[in-house]
Amino acid sequence: MKPDEKTFQAYQVGDIVRTTESFGPNPAGSIGIVYETYPDNEVPASQIVSILLTNGHDIGSFNQAEQTESLAWLGQMNIAYAYSSPNQLMADYRDCYFNQAFAEARVIADQVGVSSLA
């Protein structure tokens, strides 16, 4: 699939996304990474994904419909992350666990002509 297509993408941990709308103080076009996926009990064979923006904002979880509407896939980073809690996620962010992935995400965003706003 080409980056930025407005179709359903089966996201995985490490996928780089661009938001297509604003989330709080984070403008549309913000770049983030999928840090968690889990089954959507409401829709069989569907996944919910959680997104952490490059500025450290956790913008929450997205079901399949929300993913299609609010996220655009840019690429995949090779990152092994096992989410355990919000506190641990923020500690990992502060400890620079995601820095390399976010640096590579910015390169991918630049390559496809998307500026990282967050």
Salt bridges, closest charged atoms under 4 A:
ASP4 OD1 - ARG18 NH2 2.49
